[in-house]
Amino acid sequence: MPTSDPKHYLPVLQKSLWFNGLPAAAAQDLLSEATVLHLGAGQQLFLRGDSFDGIYCVLEGGLRVTGIAPNGQENLFSVISPPTWFGEIAFFDGLPRTHDALAVGPTVLLRVSPARLHELVRTDPQWSFRLAVLMAQKTRLLFFALEAIARLDTQARLARVIAMTVTQGGTAIPDLVGRISPLNQGSLAETLGVTRQTVAAGLKVLQDQGIVSLSYRRVTVTDWPRLCETASAATCPTAKATTCRWWTSNRPPKWRV
């Protein structure tokens, strides 16, 4: 049954490293200012050029983040899945949205409006820092993406894209075994800027190595440490360990304020 109570989605929200790093009182304040939004498949959340209308968290389903090239071709930049928070850049610079965001299926989002965000900052100035940390996570993701383009071969880039989407750029705690990537073969090809045939060949190599398993429109991670290792040691410093330090933690992040 659909619900409008943000607290109903706490199990999902607590998988977000950013949300999980908030003090309990701050997390409660954020939820008290949030509303639940439901989108149908293909429904737009916002388009490039739209004014800032708040920050969001994906609770169920997912969003395609795309841009339109001058020739009219749609370019896929990412697929956002639970429990990713996004949309905070425009809070700081006041500029319009940079990309289009459309639901890939029935999708549930948490939304905190601009007025509510400003009220949070007014009553507790530490919220400016907390939101800056959220934006810094995206900046870190951008640097890793640029590194991949500059120095990794296609096989390593493919492994890295799978690892990054499973963990939403290192901002979420993944289930290390049996985690399904939100990117299917076609989406992986769009994200990497290569043909489907190239992606299919790369996925076949990963499957033969026991790193992923493939089924209809699904890529399931079966060996997380080896996926990290394939994506390169720069992606996951502890790739040869049982788990990956980047995406697992038994204590709150140090930035908690």
TAHU-V427569 format. One record per residue. RES is the residue in three letters. SS is DSSP state (H for helix, E for strand, - for the rest). Layout:
[[RES | SS] [RES | SS]]
//
This chain:
[[MET | -] [PRO | -] [THR | -] [SER | -] [ASP | -] [PRO | H] [LYS | H] [HIS | H] [TYR | H] [LEU | H] [PRO | H] [VAL | H] [LEU | H] [GLN | -] [LYS | -] [SER | E] [LEU | H] [TRP | H] [PHE | H] [ASN | H] [GLY | -] [LEU | -] [PRO | -] [ALA | H] [ALA | H] [ALA | H] [ALA | H] [GLN | H] [ASP | H] [LEU | H] [LEU | H] [SER | H] [GLU | -] [ALA | -] [THR | E] [VAL | E] [LEU | E] [HIS | E] [LEU | E] [GLY | -] [ALA | -] [GLY | -] [GLN | -] [GLN | E] [LEU | E] [PHE | E] [LEU | -] [ARG | -] [GLY | -] [ASP | -] [SER | -] [PHE | -] [ASP | -] [GLY | -] [ILE | E] [TYR | E] [CYS | E] [VAL | E] [LEU | E] [GLU | E] [GLY | -] [GLY | E] [LEU | E] [ARG | E] [VAL | E] [THR | E] [GLY | E] [ILE | E] [ALA | -] [PRO | -] [ASN | -] [GLY | -] [GLN | -] [GLU | E] [ASN | E] [LEU | E] [PHE | E] [SER | E] [VAL | E] [ILE | E] [SER | E] [PRO | -] [PRO | -] [THR | -] [TRP | E] [PHE | E] [GLY | -] [GLU | -] [ILE | H] [ALA | H] [PHE | H] [PHE | H] [ASP | H] [GLY | -] [LEU | -] [PRO | -] [ARG | -] [THR | -] [HIS | -] [ASP | E] [ALA | E] [LEU | E] [ALA | E] [VAL | -] [GLY | -] [PRO | -] [THR | E] [VAL | E] [LEU | E] [LEU | E] [ARG | E] [VAL | E] [SER | -] [PRO | H] [ALA | H] [ARG | H] [LEU | H] [HIS | H] [GLU | H] [LEU | H] [VAL | H] [ARG | H] [THR | H] [ASP | -] [PRO | -] [GLN | H] [TRP | H] [SER | H] [PHE | H] [ARG | H] [LEU | H] [ALA | H] [VAL | H] [LEU | H] [MET | H] [ALA | H] [GLN | H] [LYS | H] [THR | H] [ARG | H] [LEU | H] [LEU | H] [PHE | H] [PHE | H] [ALA | H] [LEU | H] [GLU | H] [ALA | H] [ILE | H] [ALA | H] [ARG | H] [LEU | -] [ASP | -] [THR | H] [GLN | H] [ALA | H] [ARG | H] [LEU | H] [ALA | H] [ARG | H] [VAL | H] [ILE | H] [ALA | H] [MET | H] [THR | H] [VAL | H] [THR | -] [GLN | -] [GLY | -] [GLY | -] [THR | -] [ALA | E] [ILE | -] [PRO | -] [ASP | -] [LEU | -] [VAL | -] [GLY | -] [ARG | E] [ILE | E] [SER | E] [PRO | -] [LEU | -] [ASN | -] [GLN | H] [GLY | H] [SER | H] [LEU | H] [ALA | H] [GLU | H] [THR | H] [LEU | H] [GLY | -] [VAL | -] [THR | -] [ARG | H] [GLN | H] [THR | H] [VAL | H] [ALA | H] [ALA | H] [GLY | H] [LEU | H] [LYS | H] [VAL | H] [LEU | H] [GLN | H] [ASP | H] [GLN | -] [GLY | -] [ILE | -] [VAL | E] [SER | E] [LEU | E] [SER | E] [TYR | -] [ARG | -] [ARG | E] [VAL | E] [THR | E] [VAL | E] [THR | -] [ASP | -] [TRP | H] [PRO | H] [ARG | H] [LEU | H] [CYS | H] [GLU | H] [THR | H] [ALA | H] [SER | -] [ALA | -] [ALA | -] [THR | -] [CYS | -] [PRO | -] [THR | -] [ALA | -] [LYS | -] [ALA | -] [THR | -] [THR | -] [CYS | -] [ARG | H] [TRP | H] [TRP | H] [THR | -] [SER | -] [ASN | -] [ARG | -] [PRO | -] [PRO | -] [LYS | -] [TRP | -] [ARG | -] [VAL | -]]
//
